[in-house]
Structures are given as structure tokens and as C-alpha cells.
Amino acid sequence: MTNVYSFDGILVFGILFICTCAYLKKVPRLNNWLLSEKKGVWGVFYKAAVIGTRLHIAVALSCLSMAFYVVFLK
């Protein structure tokens, strides 16, 4: 179990948040509902989805490296 208040937990949470928002951008109904706002508090979801789609290789590699770290090293 990863603690959210540690640096590892914040990294895991950030990577999972970006991956989830990028996945939700591909679902048409959720895209219109959740990712339609580009400003304000709801704009965080849109910005995370843009990061996830534009940097998909870097996000995938960081997700794999964090999975390896959490499973084997921690």
C-alpha cells in the first residue's frame, strides 16, 4: 500500500490521475461531461488529459517504472 503523504505516493497518484484522465478523454460521453471545461477547477482534468495524450510515451514509461518500484523495491 502506498502512502499518499509520501513523495512516492504523490508520484503514483499523479501518474494514475494523468492516465485516468487520458483514458476518459477517449470515452465520448465522459469527454463531453468531464473534460469540456478548460478553466477553473474542472480544467485540471482537461489539462491532465492533454498531458496524458501528448506525452503518452513518457507517461507509460513512468507508469511502468513506478510499478516496478512499488512492487519490487518498496
Biopython code that builds the backbone (N, CA, C, O; Angstrom):
import numpy as np
from Bio.PDB.StructureBuilder import StructureBuilder

atoms = [
    (1, "MET", "N", (0.839, -1.171, 0.000)),
    (1, "MET", "CA", (0.000, 0.000, 0.000)),
    (1, "MET", "C", (0.887, 1.239, 0.000)),
    (1, "MET", "O", (1.855, 1.310, 0.758)),
    (2, "THR", "N", (0.571, 2.198, -0.829)),
    (2, "THR", "CA", (1.363, 3.406, -0.933)),
    (2, "THR", "C", (0.710, 4.524, -0.129)),
    (2, "THR", "O", (-0.489, 4.773, -0.253)),
    (3, "ASN", "N", (1.495, 5.180, 0.679)),
    (3, "ASN", "CA", (1.015, 6.284, 1.479)),
    (3, "ASN", "C", (0.950, 7.539, 0.619)),
    (3, "ASN", "O", (1.922, 7.875, -0.058)),
    (4, "VAL", "N", (-0.181, 8.235, 0.639)),
    (4, "VAL", "CA", (-0.355, 9.413, -0.204)),
    (4, "VAL", "C", (0.510, 10.571, 0.272)),
    (4, "VAL", "O", (0.854, 11.448, -0.521)),
    (5, "TYR", "N", (0.867, 10.588, 1.546)),
    (5, "TYR", "CA", (1.609, 11.708, 2.096)),
    (5, "TYR", "C", (3.111, 11.593, 1.901)),
    (5, "TYR", "O", (3.851, 12.483, 2.321)),
    (6, "SER", "N", (3.575, 10.535, 1.284)),
    (6, "SER", "CA", (4.989, 10.417, 0.974)),
    (6, "SER", "C", (5.218, 10.880, -0.465)),
    (6, "SER", "O", (4.270, 11.042, -1.234)),
    (7, "PHE", "N", (6.461, 11.087, -0.811)),
    (7, "PHE", "CA", (6.782, 11.534, -2.169)),
    (7, "PHE", "C", (6.426, 10.457, -3.194)),
    (7, "PHE", "O", (5.978, 10.768, -4.297)),
    (8, "ASP", "N", (6.627, 9.189, -2.825)),
    (8, "ASP", "CA", (6.268, 8.091, -3.734)),
    (8, "ASP", "C", (4.770, 8.090, -4.006)),
    (8, "ASP", "O", (4.332, 7.896, -5.140)),
    (9, "GLY", "N", (3.990, 8.308, -2.951)),
    (9, "GLY", "CA", (2.538, 8.308, -3.093)),
    (9, "GLY", "C", (2.040, 9.439, -3.965)),
    (9, "GLY", "O", (1.096, 9.271, -4.736)),
    (10, "ILE", "N", (2.677, 10.594, -3.841)),
    (10, "ILE", "CA", (2.282, 11.730, -4.677)),
    (10, "ILE", "C", (2.598, 11.441, -6.142)),
    (10, "ILE", "O", (1.801, 11.765, -7.022)),
    (11, "LEU", "N", (3.751, 10.836, -6.410)),
    (11, "LEU", "CA", (4.094, 10.481, -7.783)),
    (11, "LEU", "C", (3.131, 9.443, -8.362)),
    (11, "LEU", "O", (2.687, 9.566, -9.503)),
    (12, "VAL", "N", (2.816, 8.427, -7.569)),
    (12, "VAL", "CA", (1.885, 7.401, -8.029)),
    (12, "VAL", "C", (0.511, 8.005, -8.285)),
    (12, "VAL", "O", (-0.119, 7.712, -9.301)),
    (13, "PHE", "N", (0.053, 8.839, -7.378)),
    (13, "PHE", "CA", (-1.245, 9.485, -7.559)),
    (13, "PHE", "C", (-1.258, 10.356, -8.811)),
    (13, "PHE", "O", (-2.222, 10.318, -9.576)),
    (14, "GLY", "N", (-0.209, 11.136, -9.033)),
    (14, "GLY", "CA", (-0.147, 11.995, -10.215)),
    (14, "GLY", "C", (-0.148, 11.209, -11.510)),
    (14, "GLY", "O", (-0.843, 11.571, -12.460)),
    (15, "ILE", "N", (0.627, 10.133, -11.556)),
    (15, "ILE", "CA", (0.684, 9.323, -12.771)),
    (15, "ILE", "C", (-0.653, 8.645, -13.033)),
    (15, "ILE", "O", (-1.121, 8.613, -14.171)),
    (16, "LEU", "N", (-1.274, 8.100, -11.983)),
    (16, "LEU", "CA", (-2.580, 7.462, -12.161)),
    (16, "LEU", "C", (-3.658, 8.468, -12.541)),
    (16, "LEU", "O", (-4.561, 8.144, -13.313)),
    (17, "PHE", "N", (-3.576, 9.685, -12.011)),
    (17, "PHE", "CA", (-4.541, 10.729, -12.372)),
    (17, "PHE", "C", (-4.415, 11.108, -13.835)),
    (17, "PHE", "O", (-5.421, 11.262, -14.527)),
    (18, "ILE", "N", (-3.181, 11.261, -14.312)),
    (18, "ILE", "CA", (-2.952, 11.604, -15.718)),
    (18, "ILE", "C", (-3.425, 10.476, -16.627)),
    (18, "ILE", "O", (-4.058, 10.732, -17.651)),
    (19, "CYS", "N", (-3.122, 9.229, -16.263)),
    (19, "CYS", "CA", (-3.551, 8.085, -17.079)),
    (19, "CYS", "C", (-5.072, 7.970, -17.127)),
    (19, "CYS", "O", (-5.645, 7.681, -18.177)),
    (20, "THR", "N", (-5.722, 8.195, -15.992)),
    (20, "THR", "CA", (-7.178, 8.102, -15.941)),
    (20, "THR", "C", (-7.831, 9.190, -16.778)),
    (20, "THR", "O", (-8.786, 8.918, -17.506)),
    (21, "CYS", "N", (-7.337, 10.403, -16.687)),
    (21, "CYS", "CA", (-7.914, 11.499, -17.471)),
    (21, "CYS", "C", (-7.680, 11.302, -18.965)),
    (21, "CYS", "O", (-8.544, 11.636, -19.776)),
    (22, "ALA", "N", (-6.524, 10.765, -19.333)),
    (22, "ALA", "CA", (-6.264, 10.493, -20.747)),
    (22, "ALA", "C", (-7.196, 9.402, -21.260)),
    (22, "ALA", "O", (-7.643, 9.457, -22.405)),
    (23, "TYR", "N", (-7.492, 8.406, -20.415)),
    (23, "TYR", "CA", (-8.436, 7.363, -20.819)),
    (23, "TYR", "C", (-9.843, 7.930, -20.946)),
    (23, "TYR", "O", (-10.559, 7.597, -21.890)),
    (24, "LEU", "N", (-10.250, 8.781, -20.008)),
    (24, "LEU", "CA", (-11.593, 9.357, -20.057)),
    (24, "LEU", "C", (-11.783, 10.276, -21.254)),
    (24, "LEU", "O", (-12.911, 10.510, -21.685)),
    (25, "LYS", "N", (-10.701, 10.792, -21.785)),
    (25, "LYS", "CA", (-10.808, 11.652, -22.968)),
    (25, "LYS", "C", (-11.233, 10.844, -24.194)),
    (25, "LYS", "O", (-11.801, 11.402, -25.133)),
    (26, "LYS", "N", (-10.964, 9.543, -24.196)),
    (26, "LYS", "CA", (-11.333, 8.684, -25.325)),
    (26, "LYS", "C", (-12.796, 8.247, -25.277)),
    (26, "LYS", "O", (-13.331, 7.801, -26.292)),
    (27, "VAL", "N", (-13.455, 8.365, -24.118)),
    (27, "VAL", "CA", (-14.856, 7.981, -23.971)),
    (27, "VAL", "C", (-15.720, 9.192, -24.306)),
    (27, "VAL", "O", (-15.632, 10.207, -23.615)),
    (28, "PRO", "N", (-16.553, 9.118, -25.349)),
    (28, "PRO", "CA", (-17.268, 10.324, -25.819)),
    (28, "PRO", "C", (-18.184, 10.973, -24.779)),
    (28, "PRO", "O", (-18.169, 12.196, -24.638)),
    (29, "ARG", "N", (-18.968, 10.201, -24.058)),
    (29, "ARG", "CA", (-19.889, 10.811, -23.097)),
    (29, "ARG", "C", (-19.151, 11.467, -21.941)),
    (29, "ARG", "O", (-19.519, 12.557, -21.504)),
    (30, "LEU", "N", (-18.122, 10.814, -21.450)),
    (30, "LEU", "CA", (-17.346, 11.385, -20.348)),
    (30, "LEU", "C", (-16.493, 12.550, -20.814)),
    (30, "LEU", "O", (-16.218, 13.468, -20.041)),
    (31, "ASN", "N", (-16.074, 12.521, -22.061)),
    (31, "ASN", "CA", (-15.291, 13.628, -22.606)),
    (31, "ASN", "C", (-16.125, 14.907, -22.611)),
    (31, "ASN", "O", (-15.640, 15.969, -22.221)),
    (32, "ASN", "N", (-17.371, 14.807, -23.048)),
    (32, "ASN", "CA", (-18.233, 15.995, -23.083)),
    (32, "ASN", "C", (-18.612, 16.458, -21.686)),
    (32, "ASN", "O", (-18.766, 17.657, -21.453)),
    (33, "TRP", "N", (-18.763, 15.527, -20.755)),
    (33, "TRP", "CA", (-19.217, 15.886, -19.416)),
    (33, "TRP", "C", (-18.090, 16.383, -18.527)),
    (33, "TRP", "O", (-18.230, 17.400, -17.848)),
    (34, "LEU", "N", (-16.978, 15.670, -18.531)),
    (34, "LEU", "CA", (-15.917, 15.956, -17.563)),
    (34, "LEU", "C", (-14.832, 16.876, -18.119)),
    (34, "LEU", "O", (-14.287, 17.702, -17.387)),
    (35, "LEU", "N", (-14.519, 16.743, -19.386)),
    (35, "LEU", "CA", (-13.379, 17.459, -19.944)),
    (35, "LEU", "C", (-13.771, 18.640, -20.827)),
    (35, "LEU", "O", (-12.959, 19.109, -21.625)),
    (36, "SER", "N", (-14.994, 19.123, -20.698)),
    (36, "SER", "CA", (-15.419, 20.239, -21.537)),
    (36, "SER", "C", (-14.886, 21.581, -21.024)),
    (36, "SER", "O", (-14.651, 22.496, -21.814)),
    (37, "GLU", "N", (-14.696, 21.702, -19.723)),
    (37, "GLU", "CA", (-14.180, 22.946, -19.149)),
    (37, "GLU", "C", (-12.662, 22.993, -19.271)),
    (37, "GLU", "O", (-11.976, 22.018, -18.965)),
    (38, "LYS", "N", (-12.149, 24.122, -19.717)),
    (38, "LYS", "CA", (-10.705, 24.270, -19.854)),
    (38, "LYS", "C", (-10.120, 25.222, -18.822)),
    (38, "LYS", "O", (-8.902, 25.388, -18.754)),
    (39, "LYS", "N", (-10.972, 25.846, -18.022)),
    (39, "LYS", "CA", (-10.516, 26.785, -16.996)),
    (39, "LYS", "C", (-11.123, 26.401, -15.664)),
    (39, "LYS", "O", (-12.114, 25.673, -15.605)),
    (40, "GLY", "N", (-10.531, 26.887, -14.612)),
    (40, "GLY", "CA", (-11.071, 26.665, -13.276)),
    (40, "GLY", "C", (-10.660, 25.324, -12.694)),
    (40, "GLY", "O", (-9.687, 24.706, -13.127)),
    (41, "VAL", "N", (-11.423, 24.891, -11.704)),
    (41, "VAL", "CA", (-11.114, 23.647, -11.006)),
    (41, "VAL", "C", (-11.283, 22.445, -11.931)),
    (41, "VAL", "O", (-10.456, 21.533, -11.915)),
    (42, "TRP", "N", (-12.341, 22.436, -12.731)),
    (42, "TRP", "CA", (-12.564, 21.323, -13.659)),
    (42, "TRP", "C", (-11.547, 21.303, -14.787)),
    (42, "TRP", "O", (-11.405, 20.285, -15.465)),
    (43, "GLY", "N", (-10.844, 22.388, -15.002)),
    (43, "GLY", "CA", (-9.813, 22.442, -16.029)),
    (43, "GLY", "C", (-8.608, 21.573, -15.714)),
    (43, "GLY", "O", (-7.826, 21.257, -16.610)),
    (44, "VAL", "N", (-8.444, 21.179, -14.450)),
    (44, "VAL", "CA", (-7.340, 20.298, -14.069)),
    (44, "VAL", "C", (-7.480, 18.954, -14.771)),
    (44, "VAL", "O", (-6.484, 18.370, -15.197)),
    (45, "PHE", "N", (-8.718, 18.456, -14.894)),
    (45, "PHE", "CA", (-8.957, 17.194, -15.587)),
    (45, "PHE", "C", (-8.585, 17.313, -17.065)),
    (45, "PHE", "O", (-7.972, 16.411, -17.637)),
    (46, "TYR", "N", (-8.966, 18.441, -17.677)),
    (46, "TYR", "CA", (-8.646, 18.659, -19.088)),
    (46, "TYR", "C", (-7.136, 18.744, -19.299)),
    (46, "TYR", "O", (-6.603, 18.158, -20.241)),
    (47, "LYS", "N", (-6.454, 19.470, -18.427)),
    (47, "LYS", "CA", (-5.012, 19.624, -18.571)),
    (47, "LYS", "C", (-4.279, 18.310, -18.353)),
    (47, "LYS", "O", (-3.295, 18.032, -19.038)),
    (48, "ALA", "N", (-4.739, 17.503, -17.416)),
    (48, "ALA", "CA", (-4.134, 16.187, -17.199)),
    (48, "ALA", "C", (-4.370, 15.281, -18.403)),
    (48, "ALA", "O", (-3.496, 14.493, -18.765)),
    (49, "ALA", "N", (-5.543, 15.385, -19.026)),
    (49, "ALA", "CA", (-5.823, 14.580, -20.214)),
    (49, "ALA", "C", (-4.940, 14.997, -21.386)),
    (49, "ALA", "O", (-4.495, 14.151, -22.162)),
    (50, "VAL", "N", (-4.687, 16.290, -21.514)),
    (50, "VAL", "CA", (-3.803, 16.769, -22.583)),
    (50, "VAL", "C", (-2.377, 16.293, -22.345)),
    (50, "VAL", "O", (-1.702, 15.878, -23.288)),
    (51, "ILE", "N", (-1.910, 16.344, -21.111)),
    (51, "ILE", "CA", (-0.571, 15.841, -20.793)),
    (51, "ILE", "C", (-0.478, 14.362, -21.101)),
    (51, "ILE", "O", (0.517, 13.905, -21.664)),
    (52, "GLY", "N", (-1.508, 13.604, -20.738)),
    (52, "GLY", "CA", (-1.501, 12.168, -20.965)),
    (52, "GLY", "C", (-1.514, 11.786, -22.433)),
    (52, "GLY", "O", (-0.899, 10.790, -22.815)),
    (53, "THR", "N", (-2.207, 12.562, -23.269)),
    (53, "THR", "CA", (-2.265, 12.222, -24.690)),
    (53, "THR", "C", (-1.033, 12.722, -25.447)),
    (53, "THR", "O", (-0.568, 12.049, -26.367)),
    (54, "ARG", "N", (-0.510, 13.858, -25.087)),
    (54, "ARG", "CA", (0.658, 14.379, -25.813)),
    (54, "ARG", "C", (1.956, 13.702, -25.404)),
    (54, "ARG", "O", (2.836, 13.502, -26.242)),
    (55, "LEU", "N", (2.090, 13.348, -24.140)),
    (55, "LEU", "CA", (3.309, 12.712, -23.647)),
    (55, "LEU", "C", (3.046, 11.250, -23.297)),
    (55, "LEU", "O", (3.499, 10.769, -22.259)),
    (56, "HIS", "N", (2.320, 10.549, -24.153)),
    (56, "HIS", "CA", (1.895, 9.199, -23.811)),
    (56, "HIS", "C", (3.061, 8.233, -23.636)),
    (56, "HIS", "O", (2.962, 7.310, -22.827)),
    (57, "ILE", "N", (4.136, 8.407, -24.348)),
    (57, "ILE", "CA", (5.287, 7.508, -24.193)),
    (57, "ILE", "C", (5.972, 7.750, -22.847)),
    (57, "ILE", "O", (6.300, 6.801, -22.136)),
    (58, "ALA", "N", (6.183, 8.991, -22.508)),
    (58, "ALA", "CA", (6.819, 9.314, -21.224)),
    (58, "ALA", "C", (5.935, 8.902, -20.045)),
    (58, "ALA", "O", (6.440, 8.417, -19.032)),
    (59, "VAL", "N", (4.629, 9.092, -20.170)),
    (59, "VAL", "CA", (3.712, 8.701, -19.099)),
    (59, "VAL", "C", (3.699, 7.184, -18.948)),
    (59, "VAL", "O", (3.683, 6.673, -17.828)),
    (60, "ALA", "N", (3.704, 6.465, -20.061)),
    (60, "ALA", "CA", (3.710, 4.994, -19.996)),
    (60, "ALA", "C", (5.003, 4.477, -19.370)),
    (60, "ALA", "O", (4.971, 3.547, -18.564)),
    (61, "LEU", "N", (6.132, 5.068, -19.733)),
    (61, "LEU", "CA", (7.406, 4.635, -19.152)),
    (61, "LEU", "C", (7.479, 4.957, -17.659)),
    (61, "LEU", "O", (7.984, 4.155, -16.873)),
    (62, "SER", "N", (6.985, 6.108, -17.277)),
    (62, "SER", "CA", (6.989, 6.445, -15.849)),
    (62, "SER", "C", (6.010, 5.561, -15.078)),
    (62, "SER", "O", (6.257, 5.241, -13.915)),
    (63, "CYS", "N", (4.919, 5.168, -15.698)),
    (63, "CYS", "CA", (3.974, 4.267, -15.047)),
    (63, "CYS", "C", (4.600, 2.890, -14.841)),
    (63, "CYS", "O", (4.436, 2.287, -13.781)),
    (64, "LEU", "N", (5.303, 2.401, -15.830)),
    (64, "LEU", "CA", (5.984, 1.114, -15.698)),
    (64, "LEU", "C", (7.098, 1.164, -14.656)),
    (64, "LEU", "O", (7.260, 0.231, -13.869)),
    (65, "SER", "N", (7.859, 2.246, -14.652)),
    (65, "SER", "CA", (8.942, 2.350, -13.671)),
    (65, "SER", "C", (8.408, 2.482, -12.246)),
    (65, "SER", "O", (8.988, 1.918, -11.318)),
    (66, "MET", "N", (7.318, 3.215, -12.060)),
    (66, "MET", "CA", (6.734, 3.315, -10.725)),
    (66, "MET", "C", (6.125, 1.987, -10.289)),
    (66, "MET", "O", (6.179, 1.648, -9.107)),
    (67, "ALA", "N", (5.549, 1.232, -11.218)),
    (67, "ALA", "CA", (5.015, -0.094, -10.877)),
    (67, "ALA", "C", (6.149, -1.006, -10.439)),
    (67, "ALA", "O", (6.011, -1.736, -9.457)),
    (68, "PHE", "N", (7.263, -0.974, -11.152)),
    (68, "PHE", "CA", (8.422, -1.786, -10.767)),
    (68, "PHE", "C", (8.940, -1.378, -9.390)),
    (68, "PHE", "O", (9.290, -2.231, -8.575)),
    (69, "TYR", "N", (8.986, -0.087, -9.140)),
    (69, "TYR", "CA", (9.468, 0.419, -7.860)),
    (69, "TYR", "C", (8.568, -0.004, -6.711)),
    (69, "TYR", "O", (9.044, -0.461, -5.671)),
    (70, "VAL", "N", (7.258, 0.151, -6.906)),
    (70, "VAL", "CA", (6.315, -0.164, -5.833)),
    (70, "VAL", "C", (6.269, -1.658, -5.556)),
    (70, "VAL", "O", (6.177, -2.069, -4.399)),
    (71, "VAL", "N", (6.332, -2.480, -6.605)),
    (71, "VAL", "CA", (6.198, -3.920, -6.410)),
    (71, "VAL", "C", (7.488, -4.547, -5.891)),
    (71, "VAL", "O", (7.448, -5.370, -4.977)),
    (72, "PHE", "N", (8.629, -4.171, -6.459)),
    (72, "PHE", "CA", (9.847, -4.875, -6.148)),
    (72, "PHE", "C", (10.776, -4.166, -5.165)),
    (72, "PHE", "O", (11.449, -4.843, -4.388)),
    (73, "LEU", "N", (10.842, -2.866, -5.161)),
    (73, "LEU", "CA", (11.813, -2.160, -4.347)),
    (73, "LEU", "C", (11.252, -1.625, -3.029)),
    (73, "LEU", "O", (11.998, -1.434, -2.069)),
    (74, "LYS", "N", (9.988, -1.393, -2.981)),
    (74, "LYS", "CA", (9.433, -0.785, -1.773)),
    (74, "LYS", "C", (8.993, -1.853, -0.798)),
    (74, "LYS", "O", (8.498, -1.536, 0.284)),
]
sb = StructureBuilder()
sb.init_structure("model")
sb.init_model(0)
sb.init_chain("A")
sb.init_seg("    ")
for serial, (resi, resn, name, xyz) in enumerate(atoms, 1):
    if name == "N":
        sb.init_residue(resn, " ", resi, " ")
    sb.init_atom(name, np.array(xyz, "f"), 0.0, 1.0, " ", f" {name:<3s}", serial, name[0])
structure = sb.get_structure()
